[in-house]
Amino acid sequence: MNVRLLLRCSVSCVALLILASCEELETAHQTAASAIRSVIPPSWYNSGGYWQDDNVPGSPRIVVHLSEQKAYFYKGKHVIGETVISSGRRGFSTPVGHYHVVSKDRDHVPSEFGDYIDDHGNIVKTNIDVRKDSRPKGTHFDGARMPFCMHFNGGYAMHEGYVPPFAASHGCIRLPKGMARHFFEAAHEGTPVIVKN
C-alpha cells in the first residue's frame, strides 16, 4: 500500500469533514468513504471474516466489539464465525449491553431509514432518518433494504448492509453480504447478543 497515497487520502478526508457545512456533511462523508475504499483492499469491507460451523455443538451467542468493529458468532465456547461490521456513527451510537434476538426478518424494509427520491427514481438525499431529516420538495421516502435482519433491542438490529472500515450506521450493526446470511441462519429468536465497547 502506498503510504503517500494513504496520507493524502487521510488529509483530504479530514479537510472535507472540517470544511463541510451541515448540508454538505453527508456528501463529504461519502467522498471520504470512497477515498478510504480506494486504498483499503475490497476484501476487508466486502467479506472481512470467516465462517466454520462444521456442526460444532453448543448454544449460539453473538458478541459485538464496537472498538474493533467486529462481531463474533459462538457455539458454546467455540468461535465459529468472525466478521467486520459497521456500527452506529457519532450521534447514533449502538447501545452497549446484553440483549437477545427478539425477531428475524429475511427481507426487512424499515419505515425510518432510507433515501428521499424524486418521481424519476433519482436519489435526492441519501442515508436519512425521517425523524430528523426534512423531506425536500418533490421527493418521497424509499426505505433502505436490510436483508437478514435480526432485531435485538427495540429498533436496533443486525443486518446486511454497506460496511466501510468505520462506524457509519444509524445505530444498527451492519454485516457484509455473505456473513449476514450465516449469522441470520445460525441464530434463532432468543440468541444472546452482547454488545461491548
C-alpha positions as CSV (number, residue, x, y, z in Angstrom):
1,M,0.0,0.0,0.0
2,N,1.4,3.4,-1.0
3,V,1.9,5.4,2.3
4,R,1.9,8.7,0.5
5,L,-1.4,7.9,-1.2
6,L,-2.9,6.9,2.2
7,L,-1.6,10.1,3.9
8,R,-3.0,12.2,1.0
9,C,-6.4,10.5,1.3
10,S,-6.5,10.9,5.1
11,V,-5.7,14.6,4.8
12,S,-8.3,15.1,2.1
13,C,-10.9,13.3,4.3
14,V,-10.2,15.4,7.3
15,A,-10.3,18.6,5.2
16,L,-13.6,17.6,3.7
17,L,-15.1,17.0,7.1
18,I,-13.8,20.2,8.6
19,L,-14.8,22.5,5.7
20,A,-18.2,20.9,5.1
21,S,-21.4,22.7,6.1
22,C,-24.2,20.7,7.7
23,E,-25.8,20.2,4.2
24,E,-22.5,19.1,2.7
25,L,-21.6,16.8,5.6
26,E,-23.3,13.7,4.1
27,T,-21.6,14.2,0.8
28,A,-18.3,14.7,2.5
29,H,-18.8,11.5,4.4
30,Q,-19.4,9.6,1.2
31,T,-16.4,11.2,-0.5
32,A,-14.2,10.3,2.5
33,A,-15.5,6.7,2.4
34,S,-14.7,6.5,-1.3
35,A,-11.2,7.8,-0.7
36,I,-10.6,5.2,2.1
37,R,-12.0,2.4,-0.1
38,S,-9.5,3.3,-2.8
39,V,-6.6,2.4,-0.6
40,I,-8.1,-0.4,1.6
41,P,-8.4,-3.8,-0.1
42,P,-12.1,-4.5,-1.0
43,S,-11.9,-7.9,0.7
44,W,-11.7,-6.1,4.1
45,Y,-15.1,-4.5,3.8
46,N,-16.8,-7.0,1.5
47,S,-16.1,-10.2,3.3
48,G,-13.8,-9.4,6.2
49,G,-14.2,-12.6,8.2
50,Y,-14.6,-16.3,8.2
51,W,-17.3,-18.9,8.9
52,Q,-16.5,-22.5,10.0
53,D,-19.6,-24.1,11.5
54,D,-18.8,-27.8,10.8
55,N,-21.6,-28.9,13.1
56,V,-20.0,-27.5,16.2
57,P,-22.2,-28.3,19.2
58,G,-23.3,-25.7,21.8
59,S,-25.7,-22.8,22.3
60,P,-25.3,-19.9,19.9
61,R,-24.2,-16.4,21.1
62,I,-23.2,-13.3,19.2
63,V,-20.6,-10.9,20.7
64,V,-20.0,-7.5,19.1
65,H,-16.9,-5.4,19.9
66,L,-17.5,-1.8,18.8
67,S,-13.9,-0.6,19.3
68,E,-12.8,-3.4,16.9
69,Q,-15.7,-3.0,14.6
70,K,-16.1,-6.8,14.6
71,A,-18.7,-9.4,15.6
72,Y,-18.1,-13.0,16.7
73,F,-20.5,-15.9,16.5
74,Y,-20.0,-18.6,19.2
75,K,-21.4,-22.0,19.6
76,G,-20.7,-22.9,23.2
77,K,-17.1,-21.8,23.8
78,H,-16.1,-22.1,20.2
79,V,-15.9,-19.1,17.8
80,I,-17.3,-20.4,14.5
81,G,-17.6,-17.0,12.8
82,E,-15.9,-13.6,12.8
83,T,-16.8,-10.6,10.6
84,V,-16.1,-6.9,10.2
85,I,-19.1,-4.7,11.0
86,S,-20.1,-1.1,10.8
87,S,-21.9,0.1,13.9
88,G,-23.6,3.5,14.8
89,R,-21.8,6.6,13.8
90,R,-21.4,9.7,16.1
91,G,-24.8,10.8,17.2
92,F,-26.3,7.4,16.5
93,S,-24.3,5.2,18.9
94,T,-25.0,1.5,19.0
95,P,-26.1,0.7,22.6
96,V,-23.8,-1.4,24.8
97,G,-25.4,-4.1,26.8
98,H,-26.8,-7.7,27.0
99,Y,-29.7,-8.4,24.7
100,H,-31.4,-11.3,22.8
101,V,-32.6,-11.7,19.2
102,V,-36.3,-10.7,19.5
103,S,-37.3,-11.0,15.9
104,K,-35.9,-12.1,12.5
105,D,-36.9,-10.8,9.1
106,R,-35.1,-12.0,5.9
107,D,-36.3,-9.1,3.8
108,H,-36.7,-6.2,6.2
109,V,-37.5,-2.6,5.0
110,P,-37.7,0.0,7.7
111,S,-40.1,2.9,7.8
112,E,-37.5,5.3,9.3
113,F,-34.2,4.9,7.3
114,G,-33.6,5.1,3.6
115,D,-33.4,7.8,0.9
116,Y,-35.6,10.7,-0.4
117,I,-36.1,10.1,-4.1
118,D,-37.8,12.1,-6.8
119,D,-40.5,10.8,-9.2
120,H,-37.9,9.6,-11.6
121,G,-36.2,7.4,-9.0
122,N,-33.2,9.7,-8.6
123,I,-31.8,9.9,-5.0
124,V,-32.1,13.5,-3.8
125,K,-30.9,12.9,-0.2
126,T,-29.4,9.6,0.9
127,N,-29.0,7.7,4.2
128,I,-31.7,9.7,6.0
129,D,-33.7,9.3,9.2
130,V,-37.2,10.5,8.6
131,R,-37.5,11.6,12.2
132,K,-34.6,14.0,11.8
133,D,-34.1,14.8,8.1
134,S,-36.6,17.1,6.4
135,R,-38.0,15.9,3.1
136,P,-37.0,18.0,0.1
137,K,-39.9,19.3,-2.0
138,G,-40.9,16.9,-4.8
139,T,-39.5,13.8,-3.2
140,H,-40.8,10.8,-1.4
141,F,-39.3,8.3,1.1
142,D,-37.8,5.0,-0.1
143,G,-36.9,2.6,2.8
144,A,-33.5,1.0,2.9
145,R,-33.2,-2.7,2.2
146,M,-32.0,-4.6,5.3
147,P,-31.7,-8.3,4.4
148,F,-31.1,-10.9,7.1
149,C,-32.3,-8.5,9.8
150,M,-32.3,-9.6,13.5
151,H,-33.7,-7.1,16.0
152,F,-32.1,-7.3,19.4
153,N,-33.0,-4.1,21.2
154,G,-36.1,-2.1,20.1
155,G,-35.3,-0.6,16.7
156,Y,-31.7,-1.8,16.8
157,A,-30.8,-4.7,14.6
158,M,-28.0,-6.7,12.9
159,H,-28.5,-6.8,9.1
160,E,-26.7,-7.0,5.8
161,G,-25.5,-3.6,4.6
162,Y,-22.7,-1.3,3.5
163,V,-19.7,-2.0,5.7
164,P,-17.0,0.7,5.4
165,P,-13.9,0.4,7.6
166,F,-15.5,2.7,10.2
167,A,-18.8,3.2,12.2
168,A,-21.4,4.6,9.7
169,S,-24.9,3.4,10.6
170,H,-27.8,5.0,12.4
171,G,-27.2,2.6,15.3
172,C,-27.7,-0.8,13.7
173,I,-24.9,-3.3,13.2
174,R,-24.2,-3.8,9.5
175,L,-22.6,-7.0,8.3
176,P,-21.2,-7.9,4.9
177,K,-23.4,-9.7,2.5
178,G,-22.2,-13.3,3.0
179,M,-21.6,-13.1,6.7
180,A,-25.1,-11.6,7.4
181,R,-26.7,-14.7,6.0
182,H,-24.5,-17.0,8.1
183,F,-25.3,-15.1,11.3
184,F,-29.0,-15.0,10.4
185,E,-29.3,-18.7,9.6
186,A,-27.3,-19.8,12.7
187,A,-29.1,-17.6,15.2
188,H,-32.7,-18.1,16.5
189,E,-35.0,-15.9,18.4
190,G,-33.7,-15.8,21.9
191,T,-30.0,-16.0,20.9
192,P,-27.9,-13.8,23.2
193,V,-26.4,-10.6,21.7
194,I,-23.7,-9.0,23.7
195,V,-22.5,-5.5,22.6
196,K,-19.2,-4.3,24.2
197,N,-17.1,-1.3,23.7
